[in-house]
Amino acid sequence: MSHIMNSSVETLLQYHPSQQQQPKDENPALVFESNLLQKQVEVPKEFLWSIGDMVSTTQEELKEPIIDLEIMRNNDEEAIAIAAKHVREACMKHGFFQVINHGVDQNLIHAAYNESATIFKLPLGKKMSAKRKPGGVSGYSGAHADRYSSKLPWKETFSFHYNHQNSSNTQVIDYFKSVLGEEHQQTGWVYQKYCEEMKRLSLVMMELLAISLGVDRLHYKRFFEDGDSIMRCNYYPPCKSCSHTLGTGPHTDPTSLTILHQDQVGGLEVFIDNKWLRVRPRPQALVINIGDTFMALSNGRYKSCMHRALVNADRERRSLVFFVCPRKDKTIKPADNLLSKNQPRKYPDFTWSNLFEFTQKHYRTDSATLQSFFQWHCSTSIASNF
């Protein structure tokens, strides 16, 4: 393979000077230097993915429904019933749909993108000073190189928690000031407002999902109103040899619901009927997809579908992602009326904190995350009884 680098990549993947010595059977964390990497023609071996992961797209687009959320504000019961039917059909097949007239100001979305550019253009040392701690989710990460040494994603991320019922209306502002400094108060303010809008929208989506499943309209809204969600900014630098690497590898989201805005470069793909389908970027729309936790809440009726993100040879790609999560100690189990003799429980009880710990400390998310989690959870529960 002509694009594989056989020589050292120390100029591209640098060892962070503050990194503590690792045991011999572990690799020290590498640092993703995107400004250098995107200028390279060859892909370092740490970023190469398997042939199975790199199966090319068919160029075919996903035919997901576009739901106009104006009907929810108008409480148009007939239109809501039709929309719920479309959502139900999509979620039973692949779990993806898009929403328009969602009420999130386009100027706020634009500002969020501007602030993400500010974050990722910071000097490497500044970004590393805010790096994600082991086992956590908040902070900066370059290619997840702090956790893995192969199949690294060609991206940088900046993530943080958003507690739905935090009494402070400055929780995000306070976080940005604490990790990046007082000069980033404006960045924190923009994401505080963005997260507030995502929380509002997520509860609307929970109403629509409840209607689509035939449970009490407020069932999921009540369940998630005190949630502890995750906001993430993604930056995918250009890659001259993008046919050998991925921005995000094939996986399902372990969270409950994902609300995504992708820029117009494109790259999101969903695996359905043994082929990868593109999800068209729509500037006025937000992409919604079901995660593993909501799949369990629906007793498996709604699908958490495998998806990935490609990188572009010439253009940078960015996205804004809000992962809707319940409060960490809440028990995940389906509503009673989703159970019957013909549809018994598919999954055992668990908490979001258990699944979150599994994905952050023990397992790299893929298409089998939930089943692997239950095996781990069962084994650890048995071990704790001895």
VENZI-V847589 format. One record per residue. N is the residue number from 1. RES is the residue in three letters. SS is DSSP state (a for helix, b for strand, c for the rest). NEAR is the number of other C-alpha atoms within 8 Angstrom. D_LAST is the distance of its C-alpha to the last C-alpha in whole Angstrom. Layout:
N RES SS NEAR D_LAST
N RES SS NEAR D_LAST
//
This chain:
1 MET c 3 51
2 SER c 4 54
3 HIS c 9 52
4 ILE b 9 49
5 MET c 10 49
6 ASN c 6 49
7 SER c 4 50
8 SER c 6 48
9 VAL c 9 47
10 GLU c 7 47
11 THR c 7 49
12 LEU c 10 48
13 LEU b 10 44
14 GLN b 11 44
15 TYR b 10 41
16 HIS c 8 41
17 PRO c 4 42
18 SER c 4 39
19 GLN c 8 37
20 GLN c 5 34
21 GLN c 5 34
22 GLN c 7 31
23 PRO c 6 29
24 LYS c 5 31
25 ASP c 4 29
26 GLU c 6 30
27 ASN c 8 33
28 PRO c 10 35
29 ALA c 12 35
30 LEU b 11 39
31 VAL b 12 41
32 PHE b 12 43
33 GLU c 11 47
34 SER a 8 48
35 ASN a 6 52
36 LEU a 9 52
37 LEU a 10 50
38 GLN c 10 52
39 LYS c 8 55
40 GLN c 9 54
41 VAL c 8 55
42 GLU c 10 52
43 VAL b 13 48
44 PRO c 10 46
45 LYS a 9 43
46 GLU a 8 40
47 PHE a 14 42
48 LEU c 12 42
49 TRP c 10 41
50 SER c 6 40
51 ILE c 6 43
52 GLY c 5 41
53 ASP c 8 40
54 MET c 11 44
55 VAL c 6 45
56 SER c 5 48
57 THR c 10 49
58 THR c 7 52
59 GLN c 6 54
60 GLU c 8 53
61 GLU b 8 52
62 LEU c 9 49
63 LYS c 4 51
64 GLU c 8 49
65 PRO c 9 50
66 ILE b 8 52
67 ILE b 9 51
68 ASP b 9 54
69 LEU c 10 52
70 GLU a 8 55
71 ILE a 11 55
72 MET a 9 52
73 ARG a 6 54
74 ASN a 6 57
75 ASN c 7 55
76 ASP c 8 56
77 GLU a 7 55
78 GLU a 6 56
79 ALA a 8 56
80 ILE a 12 52
81 ALA a 10 52
82 ILE a 8 53
83 ALA a 9 51
84 ALA a 12 48
85 LYS a 9 49
86 HIS a 9 49
87 VAL a 12 46
88 ARG a 12 44
89 GLU a 8 46
90 ALA a 13 45
91 CYS a 14 41
92 MET a 10 41
93 LYS a 8 42
94 HIS c 11 41
95 GLY c 13 40
96 PHE b 11 43
97 PHE b 14 46
98 GLN b 12 48
99 VAL b 13 50
100 ILE b 11 53
101 ASN c 10 55
102 HIS c 11 51
103 GLY c 5 53
104 VAL c 8 52
105 ASP c 6 55
106 GLN a 7 56
107 ASN a 6 57
108 LEU a 11 53
109 ILE a 10 52
110 HIS a 8 54
111 ALA a 9 54
112 ALA a 12 50
113 TYR a 11 51
114 ASN a 8 53
115 GLU a 10 51
116 SER a 9 48
117 ALA a 8 51
118 THR a 8 51
119 ILE a 9 48
120 PHE a 9 48
121 LYS c 6 51
122 LEU c 8 50
123 PRO c 6 50
124 LEU a 7 47
125 GLY a 6 46
126 LYS a 9 46
127 LYS a 12 44
128 MET a 8 41
129 SER a 8 42
130 ALA c 10 40
131 LYS b 10 37
132 ARG c 10 34
133 LYS c 8 31
134 PRO c 7 28
135 GLY c 7 26
136 GLY c 7 29
137 VAL c 10 31
138 SER c 11 34
139 GLY b 11 37
140 TYR b 13 39
141 SER b 12 38
142 GLY b 12 40
143 ALA c 12 39
144 HIS c 10 35
145 ALA c 13 36
146 ASP c 11 34
147 ARG c 7 31
148 TYR c 9 32
149 SER c 10 35
150 SER c 8 36
151 LYS c 10 37
152 LEU c 12 38
153 PRO c 12 40
154 TRP c 13 43
155 LYS c 12 43
156 GLU b 14 42
157 THR b 12 40
158 PHE b 12 40
159 SER b 12 38
160 PHE b 10 37
161 HIS b 10 35
162 TYR b 11 37
163 ASN b 9 36
164 HIS c 10 38
165 GLN c 7 38
166 ASN c 7 38
167 SER c 4 41
168 SER c 5 43
169 ASN c 6 45
170 THR c 8 45
171 GLN a 10 41
172 VAL a 11 42
173 ILE a 14 45
174 ASP a 10 43
175 TYR a 9 41
176 PHE a 14 44
177 LYS a 13 45
178 SER a 8 42
179 VAL a 8 42
180 LEU a 11 45
181 GLY c 9 47
182 GLU a 8 50
183 GLU a 7 52
184 HIS a 10 50
185 GLN a 12 50
186 GLN a 8 52
187 THR a 10 49
188 GLY a 14 47
189 TRP a 11 49
190 VAL a 12 50
191 TYR a 11 46
192 GLN a 13 46
193 LYS a 9 48
194 TYR a 11 47
195 CYS a 11 43
196 GLU a 8 45
197 GLU a 9 47
198 MET a 10 44
199 LYS a 10 42
200 ARG a 8 45
201 LEU a 10 45
202 SER a 10 42
203 LEU a 12 42
204 VAL a 10 45
205 MET a 8 43
206 MET a 11 40
207 GLU a 13 43
208 LEU a 11 45
209 LEU a 12 41
210 ALA a 14 41
211 ILE a 12 44
212 SER a 12 44
213 LEU a 8 41
214 GLY c 7 42
215 VAL c 11 40
216 ASP c 7 41
217 ARG c 11 43
218 LEU c 9 41
219 HIS a 10 38
220 TYR a 12 37
221 LYS a 12 39
222 ARG a 8 37
223 PHE a 9 34
224 PHE a 11 35
225 GLU c 10 37
226 ASP c 11 35
227 GLY c 14 33
228 ASP b 13 33
229 SER b 13 34
230 ILE b 12 35
231 MET b 13 39
232 ARG b 12 40
233 CYS b 12 43
234 ASN b 12 43
235 TYR b 12 46
236 TYR b 12 47
237 PRO c 13 49
238 PRO c 13 52
239 CYS c 14 51
240 LYS c 12 54
241 SER c 11 52
242 CYS a 12 50
243 SER a 6 50
244 HIS a 11 47
245 THR c 16 44
246 LEU c 16 43
247 GLY c 12 43
248 THR b 10 40
249 GLY b 10 38
250 PRO b 11 37
251 HIS b 11 34
252 THR c 14 33
253 ASP c 11 33
254 PRO c 13 29
255 THR c 12 31
256 SER c 15 33
257 LEU b 12 36
258 THR b 15 38
259 ILE b 14 42
260 LEU b 11 44
261 HIS b 11 47
262 GLN b 13 48
263 ASP c 10 52
264 GLN c 7 54
265 VAL c 10 54
266 GLY c 10 51
267 GLY c 10 48
268 LEU b 11 46
269 GLU b 13 45
270 VAL b 13 43
271 PHE b 11 42
272 ILE b 9 43
273 ASP c 4 44
274 ASN c 5 44
275 LYS b 8 46
276 TRP b 12 46
277 LEU b 14 48
278 ARG b 13 49
279 VAL c 11 49
280 ARG c 8 52
281 PRO c 10 52
282 ARG c 8 54
283 PRO c 8 55
284 GLN c 7 55
285 ALA c 12 52
286 LEU b 13 48
287 VAL b 12 46
288 ILE b 12 43
289 ASN b 11 40
290 ILE b 17 37
291 GLY c 16 33
292 ASP a 14 30
293 THR a 11 29
294 PHE a 12 32
295 MET a 15 32
296 ALA a 13 29
297 LEU a 11 31
298 SER c 12 33
299 ASN c 14 31
300 GLY c 9 32
301 ARG c 8 36
302 TYR c 15 37
303 LYS c 14 36
304 SER c 13 35
305 CYS c 14 37
306 MET c 11 37
307 HIS b 12 39
308 ARG b 13 41
309 ALA b 12 43
310 LEU c 12 46
311 VAL c 16 48
312 ASN c 14 52
313 ALA c 9 54
314 ASP c 7 56
315 ARG c 8 55
316 GLU c 11 52
317 ARG b 13 50
318 ARG b 11 48
319 SER b 12 46
320 LEU b 13 45
321 VAL b 12 41
322 PHE b 13 40
323 PHE b 13 36
324 VAL b 15 36
325 CYS c 14 32
326 PRO c 14 31
327 ARG c 10 29
328 LYS c 10 26
329 ASP c 7 24
330 LYS c 8 26
331 THR b 8 24
332 ILE b 11 26
333 LYS c 11 27
334 PRO c 11 30
335 ALA c 9 33
336 ASP a 5 33
337 ASN a 6 36
338 LEU a 10 35
339 LEU c 12 33
340 SER c 7 35
341 LYS c 5 35
342 ASN c 5 36
343 GLN c 7 34
344 PRO c 7 30
345 ARG c 8 27
346 LYS c 7 27
347 TYR c 7 24
348 PRO c 7 21
349 ASP c 7 21
350 PHE b 9 20
351 THR b 11 22
352 TRP a 15 24
353 SER a 8 23
354 ASN a 9 20
355 LEU a 11 22
356 PHE a 9 24
357 GLU a 10 22
358 PHE a 10 21
359 THR a 12 25
360 GLN a 11 25
361 LYS a 8 23
362 HIS c 7 21
363 TYR c 8 24
364 ARG c 7 28
365 THR c 11 29
366 ASP c 9 31
367 SER c 9 32
368 ALA c 7 28
369 THR a 13 26
370 LEU a 8 25
371 GLN a 7 24
372 SER a 8 22
373 PHE a 10 21
374 PHE a 9 19
375 GLN a 8 18
376 TRP a 8 16
377 HIS a 9 15
378 CYS a 8 13
379 SER a 8 11
380 THR a 8 10
381 SER a 8 9
382 ILE a 8 7
383 ALA a 7 6
384 SER a 6 5
385 ASN c 5 4
386 PHE c 4 0
//
